[in-house]
C-alpha cells in the first residue's frame, strides 16, 4: 500500500466553500489536482493507494481526510471538489467518521497523522528539492510520501519530521504538487512497489 499525505495551511476545514472558486477555498484546486494524480488512472483507479489531506484553514482546523477508492464510491475527476465538500460536511466532533465508502474525516493534527503512520511501520518520505534522488532512494512497500501545497510544510513541522522521515527529490526544478505525485507514482509503478 502506498500513501500520500497532502498538507495545506489554508485549505477550508468545512464544506461551505464554492466549488466553482477553489482558489478562495484556500487553494483547494492544488489539493484536488494532487488527489487526481494520486488515485486516478486512465479508465480506473489505484485501489492500492490511500490519500490523506490535512487542512489547517478556517473555520475549524485541523481536519484530516483519508480516502481509499472503493468500488462503492461514486467519483469522477470533475467532481472531486464536491466529494471533499461532502466529506467535510459529514464531520462529527470527537469522532472518526466514515462519510462515504472508504472516505473518513476527523479532527487530527498533521504531526499526529504522520506519527501514527510511522508507528504502523510505514516508511515516511518528504518530497523536497534538496532530498535524495528518488531514482536512487531505497523504497519498500508500505511507503508514505508527504507533500505540501504552494506554501510547503511549515518550518516547525519540518524540523520535527526530520527525525522520522527521509527527504527525496523528484528533480532539480520546483514542480507543482500534483506533478510530484505523478512522478512518485510512476517511479513506484516502474519498480513494482
BELFENTA-V168327 format. One record per residue. N is the residue number from 1. OMEGA is omega in whole degrees, -180 to 180 (* if undefined). Layout:
((N | OMEGA) (N | OMEGA))
This chain:
((1 | 173) (2 | -179) (3 | 174) (4 | 174) (5 | 179) (6 | -180) (7 | 174) (8 | 178) (9 | -171) (10 | -178) (11 | -177) (12 | -179) (13 | 170) (14 | -176) (15 | -177) (16 | 173) (17 | -179) (18 | -177) (19 | 174) (20 | 177) (21 | -173) (22 | 177) (23 | -179) (24 | 179) (25 | 178) (26 | -179) (27 | 176) (28 | 178) (29 | 180) (30 | 178) (31 | -178) (32 | 180) (33 | 179) (34 | 178) (35 | 180) (36 | 179) (37 | -178) (38 | -171) (39 | -178) (40 | 171) (41 | 173) (42 | 179) (43 | 178) (44 | -178) (45 | 173) (46 | -179) (47 | 179) (48 | -174) (49 | 170) (50 | 178) (51 | 179) (52 | 169) (53 | 170) (54 | -175) (55 | -180) (56 | 179) (57 | -180) (58 | 8) (59 | -170) (60 | -178) (61 | -12) (62 | 174) (63 | 177) (64 | 176) (65 | 177) (66 | 180) (67 | 168) (68 | -174) (69 | 177) (70 | 180) (71 | -177) (72 | -177) (73 | 176) (74 | -174) (75 | 174) (76 | -178) (77 | -176) (78 | -175) (79 | -179) (80 | 178) (81 | 178) (82 | 175) (83 | 179) (84 | 177) (85 | -179) (86 | -180) (87 | -180) (88 | 178) (89 | -177) (90 | 180) (91 | 175) (92 | -176) (93 | 176) (94 | -177) (95 | 166) (96 | -172) (97 | 172) (98 | -175) (99 | 179) (100 | -180) (101 | 179) (102 | -176) (103 | -176) (104 | 176) (105 | 178) (106 | 175) (107 | -179) (108 | -178) (109 | 178) (110 | -178) (111 | 178) (112 | 177) (113 | -178) (114 | 179) (115 | 179) (116 | 177) (117 | 178) (118 | 179) (119 | 177) (120 | 179) (121 | 179) (122 | 175) (123 | -172) (124 | 177) (125 | 174) (126 | 179) (127 | -176) (128 | -178) (129 | -177) (130 | -176) (131 | 177) (132 | 178) (133 | -177) (134 | -180) (135 | -180) (136 | -176) (137 | 173) (138 | -178) (139 | 179) (140 | 176) (141 | 180) (142 | -180) (143 | -180) (144 | 178) (145 | -178) (146 | 175) (147 | -180) (148 | 176) (149 | -178) (150 | 179) (151 | 179) (152 | 179) (153 | 179) (154 | -175) (155 | -179) (156 | 179) (157 | 180) (158 | 180) (159 | 179) (160 | -179) (161 | -176) (162 | -178) (163 | -173) (164 | -177) (165 | 177) (166 | 175) (167 | 174) (168 | -178) (169 | 176) (170 | 178) (171 | -175) (172 | 176) (173 | 177) (174 | -178) (175 | 170) (176 | 178) (177 | -178) (178 | 178) (179 | -180) (180 | 177) (181 | 179) (182 | 180) (183 | 179) (184 | 179) (185 | 179) (186 | 180) (187 | 179) (188 | 176) (189 | -179) (190 | -180) (191 | -177) (192 | -179) (193 | *))
